Amino acid sequence: MRLLLLFLKEPLPGEVKTRLGHTLGAEQAAIVYRAMLRLLLIQLSGLEQCRLRFCYAPDDAHDAIRFWLLSEIMEVPEIQLNLEHIDFRPQGEGDLGARLTRAARQSFEEGYQKIAFIGSDCIEISSRWIQAAFAQLNDRHDAVIGPTPDGGYHLLAMQRYLPTLFEEIPWSTPATCQVTTDRAAQEDISLYRRPARPAGGGGGAYRAGLAGPVGTRLQKTVETLEKDF
C-alpha cells in the first residue's frame, strides 16, 4: 500500500504565505495559497494505487480543513480524486522534523509499504510525478528526494521508517536538501535524487510560478477565488 501525505495549513490571512504577504498583503497571500492548493489537487488527479492523507495545522482546524478541501474536491470538476481514498490527520506538536517523524512512524505502523511527503507549495507536481517517485523505491533506493531551486525539497519518499532524515535538519533554509542528502549518505541510506521543481514561497518564487508552465492557470485560479472573497 502507498500513502501520499500532503502537509498544509488552514488558509487564514497572516498564517500562510507570510513572506508573500509582505508584498501582496495577508488577504491576497491567503487567496494565492488557496489557489495553489486547488491547482495541486488538479495536478494530483488520477492518482492510482495510493491513498492521500491531508496532514493539517493547527490541530484544532479539523472541521475547517475538511470543509475546505472536501468542497474543493466535490465542486471543482477538474479535481478527480477518490473520496474513499482520502483521510485527514493533525500534524501534532513540535518542529517540522518532529511532525514528519511522527507522520512517517504512524504510516508505517498502519501497514503502508511506501510513503511520500509533499507540501502545498509545488504546483508542478503531478500524479505521474508521484508515481515515478514511488517507482524509484526499489531494491536500489531506500528513499527519494525532490529538490527545489532554493535549497529545500518538494518531495521526500521512503519505503521504510527513516527518522534520521528528519533529525536536526535546518528547515526552510538553503541547506535543507543538502543536509538531508548528506545525512542519508552518513547513514548508508540509498537516496535517489529527482529533478528539481520550484516551490512558491516568497514573492520571487510566486512570480517564477506565474512564469512557469502552469502560470496562466495559477493566475486564472487566483482571479476566480478573488471574486469569492
C-alpha positions as a Markdown table, in Angstrom:
| # | Residue | x | y | z |
|---|---|---|---|---|
| 1 | Met | 0.0 | 0.0 | 0.0 |
| 2 | Arg | 1.1 | 3.5 | -0.8 |
| 3 | Leu | 0.4 | 6.8 | 1.0 |
| 4 | Leu | 0.9 | 10.4 | -0.1 |
| 5 | Leu | 1.0 | 12.8 | 2.8 |
| 6 | Leu | 0.2 | 16.4 | 2.0 |
| 7 | Phe | 1.3 | 18.9 | 4.7 |
| 8 | Leu | -0.8 | 22.1 | 4.7 |
| 9 | Lys | -2.2 | 24.8 | 7.0 |
| 10 | Glu | -5.6 | 26.3 | 7.5 |
| 11 | Pro | -5.6 | 29.1 | 4.9 |
| 12 | Leu | -6.0 | 32.1 | 7.3 |
| 13 | Pro | -4.6 | 35.5 | 6.4 |
| 14 | Gly | -1.4 | 36.1 | 8.2 |
| 15 | Glu | -0.8 | 32.4 | 8.9 |
| 16 | Val | 0.0 | 31.2 | 5.3 |
| 17 | Lys | 2.4 | 32.6 | 2.7 |
| 18 | Thr | 3.7 | 35.1 | 5.2 |
| 19 | Arg | 6.7 | 36.1 | 3.1 |
| 20 | Leu | 4.4 | 36.6 | 0.1 |
| 21 | Gly | 2.1 | 38.6 | 2.4 |
| 22 | His | 4.8 | 41.2 | 2.9 |
| 23 | Thr | 4.5 | 42.2 | -0.8 |
| 24 | Leu | 0.9 | 41.3 | -1.6 |
| 25 | Gly | -0.8 | 41.7 | 1.7 |
| 26 | Ala | -2.1 | 38.9 | 4.1 |
| 27 | Glu | -5.5 | 38.6 | 2.5 |
| 28 | Gln | -4.1 | 38.2 | -1.0 |
| 29 | Ala | -1.4 | 35.8 | 0.1 |
| 30 | Ala | -4.1 | 33.6 | 1.6 |
| 31 | Ile | -6.0 | 33.6 | -1.7 |
| 32 | Val | -2.8 | 32.6 | -3.5 |
| 33 | Tyr | -2.4 | 29.8 | -1.0 |
| 34 | Arg | -5.9 | 28.5 | -1.8 |
| 35 | Ala | -5.3 | 28.8 | -5.5 |
| 36 | Met | -2.0 | 26.9 | -5.3 |
| 37 | Leu | -3.7 | 24.1 | -3.3 |
| 38 | Arg | -6.5 | 23.9 | -5.9 |
| 39 | Leu | -4.0 | 23.6 | -8.7 |
| 40 | Leu | -2.0 | 21.0 | -6.8 |
| 41 | Leu | -5.2 | 18.9 | -6.3 |
| 42 | Ile | -6.0 | 19.2 | -10.0 |
| 43 | Gln | -2.4 | 18.0 | -10.8 |
| 44 | Leu | -2.8 | 15.1 | -8.5 |
| 45 | Ser | -6.0 | 13.9 | -10.2 |
| 46 | Gly | -5.7 | 10.4 | -11.4 |
| 47 | Leu | -3.6 | 9.3 | -8.5 |
| 48 | Glu | -3.7 | 5.5 | -8.6 |
| 49 | Gln | -2.9 | 2.7 | -6.1 |
| 50 | Cys | -2.3 | 5.4 | -3.5 |
| 51 | Arg | -4.2 | 6.9 | -0.6 |
| 52 | Leu | -4.0 | 10.6 | 0.1 |
| 53 | Arg | -3.7 | 12.0 | 3.7 |
| 54 | Phe | -4.1 | 15.7 | 4.4 |
| 55 | Cys | -1.8 | 16.5 | 7.4 |
| 56 | Tyr | -3.1 | 19.8 | 8.7 |
| 57 | Ala | -2.2 | 22.5 | 11.1 |
| 58 | Pro | -3.2 | 23.8 | 13.6 |
| 59 | Asp | -4.6 | 20.7 | 15.2 |
| 60 | Asp | -7.9 | 22.2 | 16.1 |
| 61 | Ala | -8.7 | 23.1 | 12.4 |
| 62 | His | -10.1 | 19.7 | 11.6 |
| 63 | Asp | -13.6 | 20.8 | 10.7 |
| 64 | Ala | -12.5 | 23.9 | 8.8 |
| 65 | Ile | -9.9 | 21.9 | 6.8 |
| 66 | Arg | -12.4 | 19.1 | 5.9 |
| 67 | Phe | -15.0 | 21.6 | 4.8 |
| 68 | Trp | -12.5 | 23.5 | 2.6 |
| 69 | Leu | -10.8 | 20.5 | 1.0 |
| 70 | Leu | -13.9 | 18.3 | 0.5 |
| 71 | Ser | -15.7 | 21.3 | -1.0 |
| 72 | Glu | -12.8 | 21.7 | -3.4 |
| 73 | Ile | -12.8 | 18.1 | -4.4 |
| 74 | Met | -16.5 | 17.9 | -4.9 |
| 75 | Glu | -17.2 | 21.3 | -6.5 |
| 76 | Val | -14.2 | 21.7 | -8.8 |
| 77 | Pro | -14.7 | 19.5 | -11.8 |
| 78 | Glu | -11.1 | 19.3 | -12.8 |
| 79 | Ile | -10.2 | 17.6 | -9.4 |
| 80 | Gln | -10.6 | 13.9 | -9.9 |
| 81 | Leu | -9.8 | 12.3 | -6.6 |
| 82 | Asn | -11.5 | 9.3 | -4.9 |
| 83 | Leu | -13.0 | 10.5 | -1.6 |
| 84 | Glu | -12.8 | 6.9 | -0.3 |
| 85 | His | -9.0 | 7.1 | -0.6 |
| 86 | Ile | -8.6 | 10.3 | 1.4 |
| 87 | Asp | -8.3 | 10.9 | 5.1 |
| 88 | Phe | -7.2 | 13.7 | 7.5 |
| 89 | Arg | -4.7 | 13.8 | 10.3 |
| 90 | Pro | -3.5 | 16.7 | 12.5 |
| 91 | Gln | 0.3 | 17.3 | 12.3 |
| 92 | Gly | 0.7 | 17.4 | 16.1 |
| 93 | Glu | 3.2 | 19.3 | 18.2 |
| 94 | Gly | 6.9 | 20.0 | 17.6 |
| 95 | Asp | 9.0 | 21.4 | 14.8 |
| 96 | Leu | 8.7 | 20.2 | 11.2 |
| 97 | Gly | 11.1 | 17.4 | 11.8 |
| 98 | Ala | 9.1 | 16.0 | 14.8 |
| 99 | Arg | 5.9 | 16.3 | 12.8 |
| 100 | Leu | 7.3 | 14.5 | 9.8 |
| 101 | Thr | 8.8 | 11.8 | 12.0 |
| 102 | Arg | 5.5 | 11.2 | 13.7 |
| 103 | Ala | 3.6 | 11.0 | 10.5 |
| 104 | Ala | 6.1 | 8.6 | 9.0 |
| 105 | Arg | 6.1 | 6.3 | 12.0 |
| 106 | Gln | 2.3 | 6.2 | 12.1 |
| 107 | Ser | 2.0 | 5.5 | 8.4 |
| 108 | Phe | 4.4 | 2.5 | 8.5 |
| 109 | Glu | 2.7 | 1.3 | 11.7 |
| 110 | Glu | -0.6 | 1.3 | 9.8 |
| 111 | Gly | 0.9 | -1.0 | 7.2 |
| 112 | Tyr | 1.8 | 1.3 | 4.4 |
| 113 | Gln | 4.8 | 0.0 | 2.5 |
| 114 | Lys | 5.7 | 3.2 | 0.6 |
| 115 | Ile | 5.0 | 6.8 | 1.7 |
| 116 | Ala | 5.8 | 10.2 | 0.2 |
| 117 | Phe | 5.6 | 13.7 | 1.7 |
| 118 | Ile | 4.8 | 16.8 | -0.2 |
| 119 | Gly | 3.9 | 20.4 | 0.8 |
| 120 | Ser | 1.3 | 22.7 | -0.8 |
| 121 | Asp | 3.9 | 25.0 | -2.5 |
| 122 | Cys | 4.9 | 23.0 | -5.6 |
| 123 | Ile | 2.1 | 23.2 | -8.1 |
| 124 | Glu | 4.2 | 21.5 | -10.8 |
| 125 | Ile | 3.9 | 18.1 | -9.0 |
| 126 | Ser | 1.5 | 15.7 | -10.8 |
| 127 | Ser | 0.1 | 12.3 | -10.1 |
| 128 | Arg | 2.7 | 10.9 | -12.7 |
| 129 | Trp | 5.5 | 12.6 | -10.7 |
| 130 | Ile | 4.3 | 10.9 | -7.5 |
| 131 | Gln | 4.0 | 7.6 | -9.2 |
| 132 | Ala | 7.5 | 8.0 | -10.7 |
| 133 | Ala | 8.9 | 8.7 | -7.2 |
| 134 | Phe | 7.3 | 5.6 | -5.8 |
| 135 | Ala | 8.7 | 3.5 | -8.7 |
| 136 | Gln | 12.2 | 4.6 | -7.7 |
| 137 | Leu | 11.7 | 3.0 | -4.3 |
| 138 | Asn | 13.1 | -0.4 | -5.1 |
| 139 | Asp | 16.0 | -2.7 | -4.3 |
| 140 | Arg | 18.4 | 0.0 | -5.1 |
| 141 | His | 16.9 | 3.0 | -3.3 |
| 142 | Asp | 15.6 | 3.4 | 0.2 |
| 143 | Ala | 14.4 | 6.9 | -0.3 |
| 144 | Val | 13.7 | 9.6 | -3.0 |
| 145 | Ile | 14.1 | 13.3 | -2.7 |
| 146 | Gly | 12.9 | 16.1 | -5.0 |
| 147 | Pro | 14.9 | 19.3 | -4.6 |
| 148 | Thr | 13.8 | 22.9 | -5.1 |
| 149 | Pro | 16.0 | 25.6 | -6.5 |
| 150 | Asp | 16.1 | 27.5 | -3.2 |
| 151 | Gly | 17.8 | 24.6 | -1.4 |
| 152 | Gly | 14.7 | 22.9 | 0.0 |
| 153 | Tyr | 12.9 | 19.9 | -1.2 |
| 154 | His | 9.3 | 19.5 | -2.6 |
| 155 | Leu | 9.1 | 15.7 | -2.1 |
| 156 | Leu | 10.6 | 13.0 | 0.2 |
| 157 | Ala | 9.6 | 9.4 | -0.3 |
| 158 | Met | 10.7 | 6.2 | 1.6 |
| 159 | Gln | 9.9 | 2.6 | 1.8 |
| 160 | Arg | 11.0 | 2.1 | 5.4 |
| 161 | Tyr | 10.9 | 4.2 | 8.6 |
| 162 | Leu | 13.9 | 6.6 | 8.3 |
| 163 | Pro | 13.6 | 9.1 | 11.2 |
| 164 | Thr | 17.3 | 10.1 | 10.9 |
| 165 | Leu | 16.3 | 12.1 | 7.7 |
| 166 | Phe | 14.2 | 14.4 | 9.9 |
| 167 | Glu | 16.6 | 14.9 | 12.8 |
| 168 | Glu | 18.5 | 18.2 | 13.3 |
| 169 | Ile | 17.7 | 19.4 | 9.7 |
| 170 | Pro | 17.9 | 23.2 | 9.2 |
| 171 | Trp | 14.3 | 23.6 | 7.9 |
| 172 | Ser | 13.4 | 26.4 | 5.5 |
| 173 | Thr | 17.0 | 27.3 | 4.7 |
| 174 | Pro | 19.1 | 26.9 | 1.6 |
| 175 | Ala | 20.8 | 24.0 | 3.3 |
| 176 | Thr | 17.7 | 21.8 | 3.9 |
| 177 | Cys | 18.1 | 19.5 | 1.0 |
| 178 | Gln | 21.9 | 19.2 | 1.1 |
| 179 | Val | 21.9 | 18.4 | 4.8 |
| 180 | Thr | 19.2 | 15.8 | 4.3 |
| 181 | Thr | 21.2 | 14.3 | 1.4 |
| 182 | Asp | 24.4 | 14.3 | 3.5 |
| 183 | Arg | 22.6 | 12.6 | 6.4 |
| 184 | Ala | 21.4 | 9.8 | 4.1 |
| 185 | Ala | 25.0 | 9.2 | 2.9 |
| 186 | Gln | 26.3 | 9.2 | 6.5 |
| 187 | Glu | 23.6 | 6.6 | 7.5 |
| 188 | Asp | 24.2 | 4.5 | 4.4 |
| 189 | Ile | 20.7 | 5.3 | 3.1 |
| 190 | Ser | 20.5 | 4.9 | -0.7 |
| 191 | Leu | 18.8 | 8.2 | -1.8 |
| 192 | Tyr | 17.6 | 8.8 | -5.4 |
| 193 | Arg | 17.5 | 12.4 | -6.4 |
| 194 | Arg | 14.6 | 13.6 | -8.6 |
| 195 | Pro | 14.9 | 16.7 | -10.9 |
| 196 | Ala | 14.4 | 20.0 | -9.2 |
| 197 | Arg | 10.9 | 21.7 | -9.2 |
| 198 | Pro | 10.2 | 25.2 | -8.0 |
| 199 | Ala | 8.1 | 25.9 | -4.9 |
| 200 | Gly | 6.1 | 29.1 | -4.4 |
| 201 | Gly | 7.1 | 30.6 | -1.1 |
| 202 | Gly | 8.1 | 34.2 | -1.2 |
| 203 | Gly | 7.3 | 36.9 | -3.8 |
| 204 | Gly | 10.1 | 35.9 | -6.2 |
| 205 | Ala | 9.1 | 32.2 | -6.1 |
| 206 | Tyr | 5.4 | 33.2 | -6.7 |
| 207 | Arg | 6.4 | 35.3 | -9.7 |
| 208 | Ala | 8.5 | 32.4 | -11.0 |
| 209 | Gly | 5.5 | 30.2 | -10.7 |
| 210 | Leu | 3.4 | 32.6 | -12.7 |
| 211 | Ala | 6.1 | 32.5 | -15.4 |
| 212 | Gly | 6.2 | 28.7 | -15.3 |
| 213 | Pro | 4.3 | 26.0 | -17.2 |
| 214 | Val | 1.1 | 26.3 | -15.0 |
| 215 | Gly | 1.5 | 30.1 | -14.5 |
| 216 | Thr | -1.6 | 31.0 | -16.6 |
| 217 | Arg | -3.7 | 28.5 | -14.8 |
| 218 | Leu | -2.4 | 29.9 | -11.5 |
| 219 | Gln | -3.3 | 33.4 | -12.4 |
| 220 | Lys | -6.8 | 32.5 | -13.5 |
| 221 | Thr | -7.4 | 30.5 | -10.4 |
| 222 | Val | -6.3 | 33.4 | -8.2 |
| 223 | Glu | -8.7 | 35.7 | -10.1 |
| 224 | Thr | -11.5 | 33.2 | -9.7 |
| 225 | Leu | -11.0 | 33.0 | -5.9 |
| 226 | Glu | -10.7 | 36.7 | -5.6 |
| 227 | Lys | -14.3 | 37.0 | -6.8 |
| 228 | Asp | -15.4 | 34.7 | -4.0 |
| 229 | Phe | -13.7 | 36.6 | -1.1 |
